Amino acid sequence: MMDEVRWFNKKVDTDVLYRDVEQLFTQCGWPFVIAENKVIPNGLFWSSLTGVVIHRSIEYSGTPIQDRCAPDITHSTSYGGYNYETNMLMLGLMALSWLTVNMKKKTEHGHCRNPIHKTTKNKIAGCSIGSEFHKTLYDDCQSLLQDFVDKLTNSSPVAISAAKEKNRR
């Protein structure tokens, strides 16, 4: 049995990942822009996001290595900060961190786009209807994520045992 394998070497801080995405909005603008009456991807945002994902993947990755069945270390299996799987996991965690923190803030601040609600950077709208709307979306998101986790839990793969591997040869 292999030692305990940890893909990430530290706990995910959703507030840090939220701020990473918020900073990209500030520096690069929104992920999509309108040009010539068409919605197009903002290349600066998406390429910058890729850089942040790789940076965080390197920071968080524990780089688990399996080298017991390899003839030498150059043939070992590992997942570090530059692997697609690690980057996709980090991208998903960053997106979920931003989404959940953003929806929580909009619920707590009563976010509303009604122009009669006077807001400034220092004063929140405080709209109970907007708050209820965002709380419903937050709860739906939580339910979707719980369904996803339940599916992962209920369809967990079974590792091939050494005996089965020997019979396959």
RAVENMO-V20386 format. One record per residue. N is the residue number from 0. RES is the residue in one small letter. PHI is phi in whole degrees, -180 to 180 (* if undefined). Layout:
BEGIN
N/RES/PHI ; N/RES/PHI
END
This chain:
BEGIN
0/m/* ; 1/m/-73 ; 2/d/-62 ; 3/e/-58 ; 4/v/-102 ; 5/r/-117 ; 6/w/-71 ; 7/f/-109 ; 8/n/-94 ; 9/k/-153 ; 10/k/-69 ; 11/v/-74 ; 12/d/-103 ; 13/t/-62 ; 14/d/-68 ; 15/v/-64 ; 16/l/-67 ; 17/y/-60 ; 18/r/-64 ; 19/d/-57 ; 20/v/-70 ; 21/e/-58 ; 22/q/-64 ; 23/l/-65 ; 24/f/-59 ; 25/t/-67 ; 26/q/-78 ; 27/c/-114 ; 28/g/91 ; 29/w/-71 ; 30/p/-62 ; 31/f/-129 ; 32/v/-128 ; 33/i/-104 ; 34/a/-140 ; 35/e/53 ; 36/n/61 ; 37/k/-128 ; 38/v/-86 ; 39/i/-129 ; 40/p/-66 ; 41/n/-85 ; 42/g/-57 ; 43/l/-64 ; 44/f/-61 ; 45/w/-67 ; 46/s/-70 ; 47/s/-67 ; 48/l/-60 ; 49/t/-58 ; 50/g/-63 ; 51/v/-68 ; 52/v/-60 ; 53/i/-65 ; 54/h/-58 ; 55/r/-69 ; 56/s/-62 ; 57/i/-65 ; 58/e/-62 ; 59/y/-88 ; 60/s/-66 ; 61/g/-85 ; 62/t/49 ; 63/p/-63 ; 64/i/-127 ; 65/q/-119 ; 66/d/-125 ; 67/r/-75 ; 68/c/-106 ; 69/a/-96 ; 70/p/-67 ; 71/d/-156 ; 72/i/-61 ; 73/t/-69 ; 74/h/-109 ; 75/s/-75 ; 76/t/-101 ; 77/s/-148 ; 78/y/-131 ; 79/g/-108 ; 80/g/-66 ; 81/y/-102 ; 82/n/-76 ; 83/y/-56 ; 84/e/-62 ; 85/t/-65 ; 86/n/-65 ; 87/m/-68 ; 88/l/-63 ; 89/m/-65 ; 90/l/-59 ; 91/g/-63 ; 92/l/-67 ; 93/m/-66 ; 94/a/-63 ; 95/l/-68 ; 96/s/-63 ; 97/w/-62 ; 98/l/-62 ; 99/t/-71 ; 100/v/-66 ; 101/n/-62 ; 102/m/-66 ; 103/k/-62 ; 104/k/-62 ; 105/k/-65 ; 106/t/-66 ; 107/e/-69 ; 108/h/-94 ; 109/g/65 ; 110/h/-59 ; 111/c/-154 ; 112/r/-99 ; 113/n/-68 ; 114/p/-66 ; 115/i/-79 ; 116/h/-81 ; 117/k/-79 ; 118/t/-130 ; 119/t/-134 ; 120/k/-63 ; 121/n/-96 ; 122/k/-126 ; 123/i/-90 ; 124/a/-65 ; 125/g/66 ; 126/c/-85 ; 127/s/-67 ; 128/i/-68 ; 129/g/-62 ; 130/s/-64 ; 131/e/-63 ; 132/f/-59 ; 133/h/-70 ; 134/k/-64 ; 135/t/-63 ; 136/l/-66 ; 137/y/-60 ; 138/d/-62 ; 139/d/-65 ; 140/c/-60 ; 141/q/-60 ; 142/s/-65 ; 143/l/-61 ; 144/l/-68 ; 145/q/-65 ; 146/d/-59 ; 147/f/-65 ; 148/v/-63 ; 149/d/-60 ; 150/k/-63 ; 151/l/-60 ; 152/t/-64 ; 153/n/-80 ; 154/s/-122 ; 155/s/-58 ; 156/p/-71 ; 157/v/-107 ; 158/a/-69 ; 159/i/-71 ; 160/s/-80 ; 161/a/-60 ; 162/a/-65 ; 163/k/-65 ; 164/e/-63 ; 165/k/-65 ; 166/n/-70 ; 167/r/-79 ; 168/r/-77
END
